[in-house]
């Protein structure tokens, strides 16, 4: 019997070796993957947190540039306040920016599509190309192409007053921050307004104080 089974012994060893090495290789691969994953988790912190080296340094932004520090910000605010207070209330009366007929008054109700709106400021009929003048001395605060009122200029005056000139013929050549004198030309009457109370060439003129719209008729007549 031993002589009969003797030739089978080497075959059993070969079969065991063939099964053993693939299993061992698979276990080693899994162990390496798990070890690598644990290593990455240990090295990295959870998303949304900052390591000490990632914490922002005061006075330096992420691009390596130095933004305004606290002292610079305070200096900028002080300068802005000084500029605002430097605009004292003009002593001369406010003037009309153009001569013409008022087609829509302040708080007149007009229809825009299916809605009724209260008009802010006044619309002054004038020939296209007529010079538009600053009603008061001040500083140009805003220049933009409003989707409803067309090309628009806002000038800030002393006493928290702001005058608005809209429906201009083209983009004004003025620059924001430019100081204008009373009566200085700031643009020309046009037809750039699309959804104003008045159609055709006219100037939309409004007066604000501390953000509240005033009736230009009353403001100018009161001066």
C-alpha atoms as an extended CHARMM CRD file, in Angstrom:
* protein
*
       223  EXT
         1         1  UNK       CA              0.0000000000        0.0000000000        0.0000000000  PROA      1               0.0000000000
         2         2  UNK       CA              2.7950000000        2.4250000000        0.8880000000  PROA      2               0.0000000000
         3         3  UNK       CA              4.4290000000        1.6560000000       -2.4090000000  PROA      3               0.0000000000
         4         4  UNK       CA              1.1720000000        2.4260000000       -4.1870000000  PROA      4               0.0000000000
         5         5  UNK       CA              0.5810000000        5.7710000000       -2.3880000000  PROA      5               0.0000000000
         6         6  UNK       CA              4.2010000000        6.8620000000       -2.4510000000  PROA      6               0.0000000000
         7         7  UNK       CA              4.0270000000        8.4060000000       -5.9650000000  PROA      7               0.0000000000
         8         8  UNK       CA              0.9920000000       10.5380000000       -4.8980000000  PROA      8               0.0000000000
         9         9  UNK       CA              2.8100000000       12.3670000000       -2.0870000000  PROA      9               0.0000000000
        10        10  UNK       CA              4.7470000000       14.7640000000       -4.3410000000  PROA      10              0.0000000000
        11        11  UNK       CA              1.5130000000       15.6310000000       -6.1480000000  PROA      11              0.0000000000
        12        12  UNK       CA             -0.1450000000       16.7110000000       -2.8540000000  PROA      12              0.0000000000
        13        13  UNK       CA              2.7920000000       18.9960000000       -2.0590000000  PROA      13              0.0000000000
        14        14  UNK       CA              2.6330000000       20.6050000000       -5.4900000000  PROA      14              0.0000000000
        15        15  UNK       CA             -1.1160000000       21.2190000000       -5.1680000000  PROA      15              0.0000000000
        16        16  UNK       CA             -0.6460000000       22.8130000000       -1.7440000000  PROA      16              0.0000000000
        17        17  UNK       CA              2.0710000000       25.1200000000       -3.0510000000  PROA      17              0.0000000000
        18        18  UNK       CA             -0.0210000000       26.1990000000       -6.0260000000  PROA      18              0.0000000000
        19        19  UNK       CA             -2.9050000000       27.2080000000       -3.7190000000  PROA      19              0.0000000000
        20        20  UNK       CA             -0.7220000000       28.7600000000       -1.0430000000  PROA      20              0.0000000000
        21        21  UNK       CA              1.1720000000       31.3720000000       -3.0810000000  PROA      21              0.0000000000
        22        22  UNK       CA             -1.8430000000       33.0670000000       -4.7560000000  PROA      22              0.0000000000
        23        23  UNK       CA             -3.6090000000       33.3450000000       -1.4050000000  PROA      23              0.0000000000
        24        24  UNK       CA             -0.5050000000       34.7990000000        0.2140000000  PROA      24              0.0000000000
        25        25  UNK       CA             -0.0990000000       37.3060000000       -2.6220000000  PROA      25              0.0000000000
        26        26  UNK       CA             -3.7280000000       38.4040000000       -2.3150000000  PROA      26              0.0000000000
        27        27  UNK       CA             -3.3680000000       38.9100000000        1.4510000000  PROA      27              0.0000000000
        28        28  UNK       CA             -0.2280000000       40.9740000000        0.9770000000  PROA      28              0.0000000000
        29        29  UNK       CA             -1.8840000000       43.2230000000       -1.6200000000  PROA      29              0.0000000000
        30        30  UNK       CA             -4.8820000000       43.8620000000        0.6440000000  PROA      30              0.0000000000
        31        31  UNK       CA             -2.5890000000       44.5880000000        3.5610000000  PROA      31              0.0000000000
        32        32  UNK       CA             -0.6070000000       47.1000000000        1.5050000000  PROA      32              0.0000000000
        33        33  UNK       CA             -3.7750000000       48.8820000000        0.3260000000  PROA      33              0.0000000000
        34        34  UNK       CA             -5.1460000000       49.1270000000        3.8540000000  PROA      34              0.0000000000
        35        35  UNK       CA             -1.8060000000       50.3740000000        5.1730000000  PROA      35              0.0000000000
        36        36  UNK       CA             -1.6080000000       53.0380000000        2.4500000000  PROA      36              0.0000000000
        37        37  UNK       CA             -5.1480000000       54.2240000000        3.1980000000  PROA      37              0.0000000000
        38        38  UNK       CA             -4.4530000000       54.4630000000        6.9250000000  PROA      38              0.0000000000
        39        39  UNK       CA             -1.2480000000       56.3530000000        6.2150000000  PROA      39              0.0000000000
        40        40  UNK       CA             -3.0680000000       58.9060000000        4.0650000000  PROA      40              0.0000000000
        41        41  UNK       CA             -5.7830000000       59.3810000000        6.7080000000  PROA      41              0.0000000000
        42        42  UNK       CA             -3.1560000000       59.8890000000        9.3820000000  PROA      42              0.0000000000
        43        43  UNK       CA             -1.2480000000       62.4380000000        7.3020000000  PROA      43              0.0000000000
        44        44  UNK       CA             -4.2570000000       64.4630000000        6.1790000000  PROA      44              0.0000000000
        45        45  UNK       CA             -6.7130000000       66.2640000000        8.4080000000  PROA      45              0.0000000000
        46        46  UNK       CA            -10.4600000000       66.1720000000        7.7330000000  PROA      46              0.0000000000
        47        47  UNK       CA            -11.7280000000       68.4090000000        4.9340000000  PROA      47              0.0000000000
        48        48  UNK       CA            -12.6330000000       71.9300000000        6.0080000000  PROA      48              0.0000000000
        49        49  UNK       CA             -9.9580000000       72.2490000000        8.6730000000  PROA      49              0.0000000000
        50        50  UNK       CA             -6.7040000000       74.1280000000        8.5580000000  PROA      50              0.0000000000
        51        51  UNK       CA             -3.3650000000       72.8450000000        9.6550000000  PROA      51              0.0000000000
        52        52  UNK       CA             -1.1150000000       75.3260000000       11.5110000000  PROA      52              0.0000000000
        53        53  UNK       CA              0.8230000000       75.9550000000        8.2840000000  PROA      53              0.0000000000
        54        54  UNK       CA             -2.4200000000       76.7680000000        6.4240000000  PROA      54              0.0000000000
        55        55  UNK       CA             -3.7090000000       79.3630000000        8.8620000000  PROA      55              0.0000000000
        56        56  UNK       CA             -3.8970000000       82.8110000000        7.2710000000  PROA      56              0.0000000000
        57        57  UNK       CA             -1.2010000000       85.2000000000        8.3970000000  PROA      57              0.0000000000
        58        58  UNK       CA             -2.4130000000       88.6590000000        9.3510000000  PROA      58              0.0000000000
        59        59  UNK       CA             -1.5880000000       91.2430000000        6.7060000000  PROA      59              0.0000000000
        60        60  UNK       CA             -0.8400000000       88.7710000000        3.8950000000  PROA      60              0.0000000000
        61        61  UNK       CA             -3.4190000000       87.3330000000        1.5050000000  PROA      61              0.0000000000
        62        62  UNK       CA             -3.3660000000       83.9270000000       -0.2010000000  PROA      62              0.0000000000
        63        63  UNK       CA             -1.6830000000       85.4020000000       -3.2790000000  PROA      63              0.0000000000
        64        64  UNK       CA              1.2360000000       86.6010000000       -1.2290000000  PROA      64              0.0000000000
        65        65  UNK       CA              0.2460000000       90.2380000000       -1.5430000000  PROA      65              0.0000000000
        66        66  UNK       CA             -0.0830000000       92.5140000000        1.4410000000  PROA      66              0.0000000000
        67        67  UNK       CA             -3.6460000000       93.8580000000        1.7430000000  PROA      67              0.0000000000
        68        68  UNK       CA             -4.4640000000       96.9210000000        3.7100000000  PROA      68              0.0000000000
        69        69  UNK       CA             -3.8410000000       96.3570000000        7.3850000000  PROA      69              0.0000000000
        70        70  UNK       CA             -6.0190000000       97.6850000000       10.1700000000  PROA      70              0.0000000000
        71        71  UNK       CA             -4.1940000000      101.0080000000       10.2620000000  PROA      71              0.0000000000
        72        72  UNK       CA             -4.4850000000      101.4080000000        6.4760000000  PROA      72              0.0000000000
        73        73  UNK       CA             -8.2310000000      100.5960000000        6.5400000000  PROA      73              0.0000000000
        74        74  UNK       CA             -8.8350000000      103.1220000000        9.3000000000  PROA      74              0.0000000000
        75        75  UNK       CA             -6.8160000000      105.6890000000        7.3620000000  PROA      75              0.0000000000
        76        76  UNK       CA             -8.9100000000      105.0210000000        4.2390000000  PROA      76              0.0000000000
        77        77  UNK       CA            -12.1650000000      105.4130000000        6.1790000000  PROA      77              0.0000000000
        78        78  UNK       CA            -10.9150000000      108.6270000000        7.7290000000  PROA      78              0.0000000000
        79        79  UNK       CA             -9.9290000000      109.9680000000        4.3250000000  PROA      79              0.0000000000
        80        80  UNK       CA            -13.3620000000      109.1040000000        2.8950000000  PROA      80              0.0000000000
        81        81  UNK       CA            -15.0910000000      110.8460000000        5.8010000000  PROA      81              0.0000000000
        82        82  UNK       CA            -12.8840000000      113.8970000000        5.3590000000  PROA      82              0.0000000000
        83        83  UNK       CA            -13.7490000000      113.9910000000        1.6530000000  PROA      83              0.0000000000
        84        84  UNK       CA            -17.4740000000      113.7910000000        2.4580000000  PROA      84              0.0000000000
        85        85  UNK       CA            -17.2770000000      116.5000000000        5.0870000000  PROA      85              0.0000000000
        86        86  UNK       CA            -15.1670000000      118.6510000000        2.7450000000  PROA      86              0.0000000000
        87        87  UNK       CA            -18.2550000000      119.0410000000        0.5480000000  PROA      87              0.0000000000
        88        88  UNK       CA            -20.0230000000      121.8390000000        2.3390000000  PROA      88              0.0000000000
        89        89  UNK       CA            -23.5750000000      122.8290000000        1.4490000000  PROA      89              0.0000000000
        90        90  UNK       CA            -23.3890000000      125.2200000000       -1.5330000000  PROA      90              0.0000000000
        91        91  UNK       CA            -24.4810000000      128.7680000000       -0.8240000000  PROA      91              0.0000000000
        92        92  UNK       CA            -25.6760000000      129.4250000000       -4.3720000000  PROA      92              0.0000000000
        93        93  UNK       CA            -29.1780000000      128.2890000000       -5.4440000000  PROA      93              0.0000000000
        94        94  UNK       CA            -29.5250000000      125.0770000000       -7.4630000000  PROA      94              0.0000000000
        95        95  UNK       CA            -30.1000000000      125.6560000000      -11.1790000000  PROA      95              0.0000000000
        96        96  UNK       CA            -31.9870000000      123.6420000000      -13.7800000000  PROA      96              0.0000000000
        97        97  UNK       CA            -29.6860000000      121.3750000000      -15.7930000000  PROA      97              0.0000000000
        98        98  UNK       CA            -31.5770000000      122.1560000000      -19.0470000000  PROA      98              0.0000000000
        99        99  UNK       CA            -34.2910000000      124.5170000000      -20.2040000000  PROA      99              0.0000000000
       100       100  UNK       CA            -37.4750000000      122.8460000000      -21.3390000000  PROA      100             0.0000000000
       101       101  UNK       CA            -40.9800000000      121.7190000000      -20.5360000000  PROA      101             0.0000000000
       102       102  UNK       CA            -41.6030000000      119.2580000000      -17.7150000000  PROA      102             0.0000000000
       103       103  UNK       CA            -43.3700000000      116.2590000000      -19.2290000000  PROA      103             0.0000000000
       104       104  UNK       CA            -43.5200000000      114.1140000000      -16.0750000000  PROA      104             0.0000000000
       105       105  UNK       CA            -43.3900000000      115.4320000000      -12.5340000000  PROA      105             0.0000000000
       106       106  UNK       CA            -42.2190000000      113.9310000000       -9.2820000000  PROA      106             0.0000000000
       107       107  UNK       CA            -44.5630000000      111.1470000000       -8.0830000000  PROA      107             0.0000000000
       108       108  UNK       CA            -46.6660000000      111.3320000000      -11.2600000000  PROA      108             0.0000000000
       109       109  UNK       CA            -48.2020000000      107.9150000000      -11.9080000000  PROA      109             0.0000000000
       110       110  UNK       CA            -47.4300000000      106.3060000000      -15.2550000000  PROA      110             0.0000000000
       111       111  UNK       CA            -48.0040000000      102.9090000000      -16.8130000000  PROA      111             0.0000000000
       112       112  UNK       CA            -45.1250000000      100.5400000000      -17.5160000000  PROA      112             0.0000000000
       113       113  UNK       CA            -46.5430000000       97.5200000000      -19.2870000000  PROA      113             0.0000000000
       114       114  UNK       CA            -49.3010000000       96.2090000000      -17.0400000000  PROA      114             0.0000000000
       115       115  UNK       CA            -47.9820000000       97.9920000000      -13.9330000000  PROA      115             0.0000000000
       116       116  UNK       CA            -48.5120000000      101.4780000000      -12.5740000000  PROA      116             0.0000000000
       117       117  UNK       CA            -45.4280000000      103.2150000000      -11.2140000000  PROA      117             0.0000000000
       118       118  UNK       CA            -44.8020000000      106.4630000000       -9.3590000000  PROA      118             0.0000000000
       119       119  UNK       CA            -42.2690000000      108.6120000000      -11.1930000000  PROA      119             0.0000000000
       120       120  UNK       CA            -39.1880000000      109.7480000000       -9.2640000000  PROA      120             0.0000000000
       121       121  UNK       CA            -37.7900000000      113.1290000000      -10.2490000000  PROA      121             0.0000000000
       122       122  UNK       CA            -38.8560000000      115.0600000000      -13.3550000000  PROA      122             0.0000000000
       123       123  UNK       CA            -38.5710000000      114.5100000000      -17.1030000000  PROA      123             0.0000000000
       124       124  UNK       CA            -37.6240000000      117.6680000000      -19.0000000000  PROA      124             0.0000000000
       125       125  UNK       CA            -38.3180000000      117.7430000000      -22.7390000000  PROA      125             0.0000000000
       126       126  UNK       CA            -35.3490000000      119.0650000000      -24.6910000000  PROA      126             0.0000000000
       127       127  UNK       CA            -33.8790000000      118.7010000000      -28.1630000000  PROA      127             0.0000000000
       128       128  UNK       CA            -31.4030000000      115.8550000000      -28.5750000000  PROA      128             0.0000000000
       129       129  UNK       CA            -27.8780000000      117.1710000000      -28.2060000000  PROA      129             0.0000000000
       130       130  UNK       CA            -28.8150000000      119.9370000000      -25.7480000000  PROA      130             0.0000000000
       131       131  UNK       CA            -26.0860000000      120.5300000000      -23.1790000000  PROA      131             0.0000000000
       132       132  UNK       CA            -26.7730000000      119.1560000000      -19.7150000000  PROA      132             0.0000000000
       133       133  UNK       CA            -25.2300000000      121.1970000000      -16.9000000000  PROA      133             0.0000000000
       134       134  UNK       CA            -24.4830000000      120.3830000000      -13.2710000000  PROA      134             0.0000000000
       135       135  UNK       CA            -27.2140000000      121.8290000000      -11.0740000000  PROA      135             0.0000000000
       136       136  UNK       CA            -24.7960000000      122.3140000000       -8.1760000000  PROA      136             0.0000000000
       137       137  UNK       CA            -21.0640000000      122.0310000000       -7.6060000000  PROA      137             0.0000000000
       138       138  UNK       CA            -19.9600000000      118.6170000000       -6.4190000000  PROA      138             0.0000000000
       139       139  UNK       CA            -18.0870000000      115.4110000000       -7.2110000000  PROA      139             0.0000000000
       140       140  UNK       CA            -19.0650000000      112.8020000000       -9.7910000000  PROA      140             0.0000000000
       141       141  UNK       CA            -20.1360000000      109.7870000000       -7.7710000000  PROA      141             0.0000000000
       142       142  UNK       CA            -21.4970000000      107.3940000000      -10.4190000000  PROA      142             0.0000000000
       143       143  UNK       CA            -21.5230000000      106.8740000000      -14.1950000000  PROA      143             0.0000000000
       144       144  UNK       CA            -23.4500000000      103.9110000000      -15.5740000000  PROA      144             0.0000000000
       145       145  UNK       CA            -25.8060000000      102.7480000000      -18.3010000000  PROA      145             0.0000000000
       146       146  UNK       CA            -29.0080000000      102.0400000000      -16.4430000000  PROA      146             0.0000000000
       147       147  UNK       CA            -31.2250000000       99.4150000000      -18.1530000000  PROA      147             0.0000000000
       148       148  UNK       CA            -34.2890000000      101.5890000000      -17.5960000000  PROA      148             0.0000000000
       149       149  UNK       CA            -33.0300000000      105.1910000000      -17.6150000000  PROA      149             0.0000000000
       150       150  UNK       CA            -30.1230000000      104.9240000000      -20.0720000000  PROA      150             0.0000000000
       151       151  UNK       CA            -26.8060000000      106.6940000000      -19.5750000000  PROA      151             0.0000000000
       152       152  UNK       CA            -26.7950000000      108.1780000000      -16.1180000000  PROA      152             0.0000000000
       153       153  UNK       CA            -24.5620000000      110.4660000000      -14.0400000000  PROA      153             0.0000000000
       154       154  UNK       CA            -24.8550000000      111.0740000000      -10.3190000000  PROA      154             0.0000000000
       155       155  UNK       CA            -23.1260000000      113.9830000000       -8.5890000000  PROA      155             0.0000000000
       156       156  UNK       CA            -22.6750000000      114.1910000000       -4.8460000000  PROA      156             0.0000000000
       157       157  UNK       CA            -22.9810000000      117.5830000000       -3.1960000000  PROA      157             0.0000000000
       158       158  UNK       CA            -22.5700000000      118.9520000000        0.2800000000  PROA      158             0.0000000000
       159       159  UNK       CA            -25.3610000000      118.5040000000        2.7920000000  PROA      159             0.0000000000
       160       160  UNK       CA            -25.8560000000      114.8510000000        1.7140000000  PROA      160             0.0000000000
       161       161  UNK       CA            -27.4720000000      115.9140000000       -1.5540000000  PROA      161             0.0000000000
       162       162  UNK       CA            -27.1810000000      113.8870000000       -4.7770000000  PROA      162             0.0000000000
       163       163  UNK       CA            -28.4160000000      114.9560000000       -8.2090000000  PROA      163             0.0000000000
       164       164  UNK       CA            -29.1000000000      112.4360000000      -10.9680000000  PROA      164             0.0000000000
       165       165  UNK       CA            -29.0390000000      113.1050000000      -14.7220000000  PROA      165             0.0000000000
       166       166  UNK       CA            -30.3060000000      110.2840000000      -16.9640000000  PROA      166             0.0000000000
       167       167  UNK       CA            -31.2950000000      109.6210000000      -20.5610000000  PROA      167             0.0000000000
       168       168  UNK       CA            -28.0290000000      111.1180000000      -21.8270000000  PROA      168             0.0000000000
       169       169  UNK       CA            -27.0820000000      110.7680000000      -25.4800000000  PROA      169             0.0000000000
       170       170  UNK       CA            -23.9310000000      108.7270000000      -24.8680000000  PROA      170             0.0000000000
       171       171  UNK       CA            -21.4700000000      107.6600000000      -22.2300000000  PROA      171             0.0000000000
       172       172  UNK       CA            -20.2120000000      110.8360000000      -20.5060000000  PROA      172             0.0000000000
       173       173  UNK       CA            -16.5350000000      111.6760000000      -20.8000000000  PROA      173             0.0000000000
       174       174  UNK       CA            -16.3820000000      112.5160000000      -17.1010000000  PROA      174             0.0000000000
       175       175  UNK       CA            -14.6830000000      110.2230000000      -14.6110000000  PROA      175             0.0000000000
       176       176  UNK       CA            -15.8760000000      109.1770000000      -11.1770000000  PROA      176             0.0000000000
       177       177  UNK       CA            -14.2500000000      111.4370000000       -8.6110000000  PROA      177             0.0000000000
       178       178  UNK       CA            -14.1210000000      114.3900000000      -10.9990000000  PROA      178             0.0000000000
       179       179  UNK       CA            -14.9850000000      117.6820000000       -9.3100000000  PROA      179             0.0000000000
       180       180  UNK       CA            -17.5380000000      119.6930000000      -11.2580000000  PROA      180             0.0000000000
       181       181  UNK       CA            -18.5530000000      123.3040000000      -10.9600000000  PROA      181             0.0000000000
       182       182  UNK       CA            -22.1070000000      124.5160000000      -11.0790000000  PROA      182             0.0000000000
       183       183  UNK       CA            -23.1500000000      124.9670000000      -14.6860000000  PROA      183             0.0000000000
       184       184  UNK       CA            -20.3520000000      122.7240000000      -16.0190000000  PROA      184             0.0000000000
       185       185  UNK       CA            -21.3960000000      120.5530000000      -18.9860000000  PROA      185             0.0000000000
       186       186  UNK       CA            -21.6590000000      116.9020000000      -17.9330000000  PROA      186             0.0000000000
       187       187  UNK       CA            -23.3720000000      115.4420000000      -20.9970000000  PROA      187             0.0000000000
       188       188  UNK       CA            -26.0120000000      115.9210000000      -23.6950000000  PROA      188             0.0000000000
       189       189  UNK       CA            -29.7080000000      115.1550000000      -23.9080000000  PROA      189             0.0000000000
       190       190  UNK       CA            -30.4460000000      111.9210000000      -25.7220000000  PROA      190             0.0000000000
       191       191  UNK       CA            -32.9800000000      109.1420000000      -26.0890000000  PROA      191             0.0000000000
       192       192  UNK       CA            -31.1660000000      106.3660000000      -24.2330000000  PROA      192             0.0000000000
       193       193  UNK       CA            -33.9170000000      105.8430000000      -21.6470000000  PROA      193             0.0000000000
       194       194  UNK       CA            -36.0840000000      102.8470000000      -22.4870000000  PROA      194             0.0000000000
       195       195  UNK       CA            -38.6010000000      102.5490000000      -19.6670000000  PROA      195             0.0000000000
       196       196  UNK       CA            -38.9740000000      106.0740000000      -18.3210000000  PROA      196             0.0000000000
       197       197  UNK       CA            -42.2820000000      107.8890000000      -17.9390000000  PROA      197             0.0000000000
       198       198  UNK       CA            -41.4830000000      109.9940000000      -21.0120000000  PROA      198             0.0000000000
       199       199  UNK       CA            -40.5220000000      108.8770000000      -24.5080000000  PROA      199             0.0000000000
       200       200  UNK       CA            -38.3440000000      110.7480000000      -26.9750000000  PROA      200             0.0000000000
       201       201  UNK       CA            -35.4650000000      113.0830000000      -26.2230000000  PROA      201             0.0000000000
       202       202  UNK       CA            -35.5910000000      114.3600000000      -22.6660000000  PROA      202             0.0000000000
       203       203  UNK       CA            -33.5340000000      114.6050000000      -19.4990000000  PROA      203             0.0000000000
       204       204  UNK       CA            -34.5180000000      112.6300000000      -16.4280000000  PROA      204             0.0000000000
       205       205  UNK       CA            -33.4990000000      114.7800000000      -13.4400000000  PROA      205             0.0000000000
       206       206  UNK       CA            -33.8090000000      113.6780000000       -9.8080000000  PROA      206             0.0000000000
       207       207  UNK       CA            -32.6470000000      115.0390000000       -6.4700000000  PROA      207             0.0000000000
       208       208  UNK       CA            -31.9140000000      112.9250000000       -3.3880000000  PROA      208             0.0000000000
       209       209  UNK       CA            -30.9670000000      113.7670000000        0.1440000000  PROA      209             0.0000000000
       210       210  UNK       CA            -29.7140000000      111.0370000000        2.4800000000  PROA      210             0.0000000000
       211       211  UNK       CA            -31.0760000000      108.4870000000       -0.0130000000  PROA      211             0.0000000000
       212       212  UNK       CA            -34.5980000000      109.9690000000       -0.1010000000  PROA      212             0.0000000000
       213       213  UNK       CA            -36.0040000000      111.2970000000       -3.3730000000  PROA      213             0.0000000000
       214       214  UNK       CA            -37.1260000000      114.9240000000       -3.2840000000  PROA      214             0.0000000000
       215       215  UNK       CA            -39.2450000000      116.9150000000       -5.6980000000  PROA      215             0.0000000000
       216       216  UNK       CA            -36.7480000000      118.9520000000       -7.7900000000  PROA      216             0.0000000000
       217       217  UNK       CA            -39.3660000000      121.6710000000       -8.2660000000  PROA      217             0.0000000000
       218       218  UNK       CA            -39.5780000000      122.2570000000       -4.5320000000  PROA      218             0.0000000000
       219       219  UNK       CA            -35.8270000000      122.0310000000       -4.0170000000  PROA      219             0.0000000000
       220       220  UNK       CA            -34.9560000000      124.5540000000       -6.7010000000  PROA      220             0.0000000000
       221       221  UNK       CA            -37.8100000000      126.9310000000       -5.8930000000  PROA      221             0.0000000000
       222       222  UNK       CA            -36.8270000000      126.8530000000       -2.2240000000  PROA      222             0.0000000000
       223       223  UNK       CA            -33.2820000000      128.0000000000       -2.9590000000  PROA      223             0.0000000000
